Amino acid sequence: MLKFEEWLNAQQSRQDLIGDLARTLGKQSGAESVSRRKPDEHKNWADIVIKTARPDHVAVFNEAWQEFLLAREATKESLA
């Protein structure tokens, strides 16, 4: 299953706000504490964006997340 980190890394060459977000977060350490609870990928990434990115990146993250969900769904359908 496609993960947001993989999708976001692939967006780094984009010349738009999502590409800027991908480059900014790509410079950050990917090491986050691992919980025993089932991970909530959206919440984990939202927390990372809030902690490390510029305030205007929050809205960009929301847009990127929607694009990611569409890409993940398309990936699922192509595997079916």
Backbone bond lengths (Angstrom), bond angles and torsions (degrees), N, CA, C in turn:
res aa  C-N    CA-C-N  psi(-1)  N-CA   C-N-CA  omega(-1)  CA-C   N-CA-C  phi
1 M - - - 1.457 - - 1.533 108.74 -
2 L 1.290 116.17 137.26 1.456 122.64 179.96 1.524 110.49 -64.63
3 K 1.323 116.09 132.13 1.464 122.40 177.56 1.525 108.89 -103.53
4 F 1.339 115.61 150.98 1.458 120.46 -178.07 1.524 111.41 -59.92
5 E 1.323 117.63 -40.38 1.465 120.29 -179.03 1.523 111.16 -59.61
6 E 1.331 117.28 -43.10 1.464 121.48 178.03 1.528 110.26 -62.37
7 W 1.331 115.27 -47.82 1.460 120.12 -178.92 1.525 110.18 -61.81
8 L 1.338 117.03 -45.50 1.457 121.38 -177.30 1.526 111.16 -64.24
9 N 1.325 117.60 -41.97 1.465 120.22 178.17 1.522 111.27 -59.42
10 A 1.314 116.96 -35.75 1.463 121.35 179.24 1.530 112.30 -70.78
11 Q 1.320 117.65 -13.36 1.468 121.68 -177.77 1.531 112.65 -92.31
12 Q 1.323 118.71 -1.81 1.461 121.85 -173.21 1.525 114.16 -60.52
13 S 1.317 118.19 -25.68 1.468 120.00 -179.21 1.529 113.12 -83.60
14 R 1.324 117.11 -6.79 1.468 120.04 179.04 1.520 110.18 -65.19
15 Q 1.308 115.83 143.52 1.462 121.63 178.94 1.524 110.25 -103.59
16 D 1.328 115.10 52.05 1.459 120.96 177.84 1.522 108.06 -142.19
17 L 1.321 117.06 -172.25 1.462 120.78 -176.52 1.529 112.43 -65.74
18 I 1.321 117.37 -33.29 1.463 119.26 177.91 1.529 109.79 -67.85
19 G 1.314 117.33 -39.54 1.465 120.30 175.06 1.517 111.54 -62.02
20 D 1.328 116.83 -40.41 1.467 121.36 177.17 1.527 110.42 -62.06
21 L 1.321 116.47 -44.54 1.464 120.65 177.55 1.529 110.17 -61.33
22 A 1.315 117.24 -44.52 1.466 121.21 -179.55 1.523 110.95 -60.89
23 R 1.325 117.13 -42.48 1.465 120.10 178.81 1.521 111.25 -67.30
24 T 1.334 117.27 -40.17 1.465 121.13 179.25 1.518 110.67 -63.37
25 L 1.315 117.06 -48.67 1.462 120.21 -178.43 1.520 111.65 -72.69
26 G 1.328 116.90 -26.56 1.459 120.26 177.62 1.513 112.24 -65.39
27 K 1.323 116.79 -24.52 1.466 121.50 178.56 1.522 111.77 -80.98
28 Q 1.322 116.48 -15.70 1.462 121.04 -178.15 1.523 109.67 -81.73
29 S 1.293 115.58 156.67 1.462 120.51 175.43 1.518 108.71 -68.70
30 G 1.317 117.33 133.16 1.455 121.66 178.51 1.515 112.93 -80.97
31 A 1.328 116.73 -1.57 1.470 120.22 -176.25 1.515 110.48 -80.36
32 E 1.281 115.84 109.81 1.463 122.56 174.11 1.514 107.06 -117.90
33 S 1.303 116.34 153.83 1.463 118.92 179.95 1.525 109.99 -64.32
34 V 1.299 115.23 140.27 1.460 121.11 -178.47 1.520 108.62 -97.16
35 S 1.298 115.46 130.11 1.460 121.80 179.71 1.522 109.14 -102.68
36 R 1.313 116.13 155.06 1.466 119.82 175.62 1.521 111.23 -77.45
37 R 1.306 116.27 -18.18 1.466 119.38 178.73 1.521 109.67 -72.34
38 K 1.317 114.80 159.75 1.464 119.74 176.48 1.526 108.30 -60.08
39 P 1.320 117.12 126.53 1.463 118.88 -176.30 1.531 112.18 -69.69
40 D 1.300 115.70 141.54 1.457 123.03 173.10 1.523 105.46 -106.23
41 E 1.327 115.84 97.62 1.458 120.92 -172.96 1.526 111.88 -57.47
42 H 1.322 117.54 -42.59 1.463 120.42 -179.46 1.520 111.05 -62.35
43 K 1.321 117.27 -48.07 1.464 120.58 -179.43 1.525 111.18 -63.08
44 N 1.330 117.13 -43.12 1.464 119.97 178.69 1.523 111.22 -57.87
45 W 1.329 116.81 -45.82 1.460 120.21 -179.51 1.522 111.62 -70.87
46 A 1.320 117.69 -37.17 1.470 120.06 176.70 1.521 109.76 -60.38
47 D 1.329 117.21 -42.31 1.464 120.77 177.75 1.525 111.35 -62.16
48 I 1.332 117.16 -42.02 1.465 120.99 178.42 1.519 110.35 -62.06
49 V 1.333 116.94 -45.50 1.468 120.84 -179.59 1.521 110.31 -61.69
50 I 1.312 117.30 -44.99 1.465 121.02 -178.97 1.520 110.79 -62.55
51 K 1.327 117.37 -39.16 1.471 121.29 -177.62 1.521 113.45 -76.21
52 T 1.329 117.89 -35.32 1.463 119.52 -166.89 1.518 116.12 -116.30
53 A 1.291 118.49 -22.91 1.463 120.22 -174.25 1.523 110.68 -98.33
54 R 1.310 114.45 173.02 1.466 119.90 177.01 1.525 109.41 -70.70
55 P 1.329 116.99 154.67 1.475 119.68 -179.71 1.533 113.33 -55.53
56 D 1.334 117.82 -35.65 1.464 119.41 -179.38 1.529 112.41 -71.18
57 H 1.316 117.34 -11.99 1.459 120.03 178.12 1.523 112.90 -74.97
58 V 1.328 117.84 -16.00 1.468 119.68 179.94 1.532 110.09 -61.74
59 A 1.318 117.12 -47.38 1.469 120.50 178.63 1.529 110.60 -65.21
60 V 1.328 116.73 -38.01 1.462 120.78 178.61 1.529 109.83 -65.23
61 F 1.332 116.76 -40.28 1.467 120.63 176.78 1.527 110.33 -58.60
62 N 1.317 117.36 -43.62 1.468 120.36 179.87 1.525 111.03 -60.79
63 E 1.328 116.85 -41.08 1.469 121.01 177.23 1.533 110.22 -65.99
64 A 1.333 115.84 -43.66 1.466 120.49 179.49 1.522 110.86 -62.10
65 W 1.322 116.49 -39.89 1.466 119.90 -179.70 1.527 110.64 -62.14
66 Q 1.326 117.13 -40.32 1.467 120.20 178.86 1.527 110.75 -64.63
67 E 1.337 117.30 -41.96 1.466 120.27 176.89 1.527 110.53 -62.85
68 F 1.333 116.08 -41.28 1.465 121.13 178.51 1.527 110.83 -60.07
69 L 1.330 117.40 -45.16 1.467 120.28 -179.91 1.523 111.16 -59.48
70 L 1.325 116.72 -40.05 1.470 120.30 177.47 1.528 110.65 -64.62
71 A 1.335 116.49 -42.46 1.466 120.52 179.53 1.523 110.82 -65.63
72 R 1.325 116.88 -40.25 1.469 120.67 179.60 1.524 110.39 -65.18
73 E 1.323 116.83 -40.82 1.467 120.87 178.33 1.530 110.44 -64.22
74 A 1.326 116.56 -41.71 1.463 120.47 178.67 1.526 110.64 -63.85
75 T 1.324 116.73 -36.99 1.463 121.06 177.71 1.519 110.52 -65.06
76 K 1.328 116.56 -43.53 1.472 120.91 178.41 1.523 110.51 -60.14
77 E 1.333 116.15 -44.45 1.464 120.57 -177.69 1.522 111.38 -66.02
78 S 1.330 117.36 -35.71 1.461 119.59 -179.26 1.531 111.64 -72.64
79 L 1.332 116.80 -23.23 1.463 120.57 177.86 1.523 112.44 -84.98
80 A 1.329 116.07 -17.00 1.473 119.89 -176.79 1.509 112.29 -78.55
